[in-house]
Amino acid sequence: MGQTQDFWSMPRTLHLYRPATRETVHATYFANGEVILCEYEKLCILLRDVQAGQAVQMSLVTLDILAGIQGWLRANGINSPLHTNSGYRSPLTNNHTEGAAKNSRHMYGMAWDGRVPQVSTESLARFAVYLKGGGVGFYQEKNFLHIDSGSLRTWRG
């Protein structure tokens, strides 16, 4: 019998789409126990603060949470990209963002806001909570999910 790999020992690939800029990135950022820098950088650029024109090194834990969500989607026959509203936000952009926390994880490259059009945001939030990777905010009226690699906590916006 062959050995099966668990999800986290397999290569980690993300497929992200940013509707505001119409950018798409499909990148394998981690394989064979190592970060693949050129692919990781592509993700960091898509997740940049568009208003400030700044990119930072995004948290690998945050990317891993997104990879877990995308793996769950693929296992359920959904192969679309994660639609990204926000990744990194500079302090200036964060201060001018409605509803943003003063010490938002976005300012540290540790957060993502977005959705998957074919899946209810509530279902995505439930699965993100199941992963226990960090904070999960569910914004039903605005139809998006916040995930971050901070402490375990949940909220509704």
Disulfide bonds with the S-S distance in Angstrom:
none
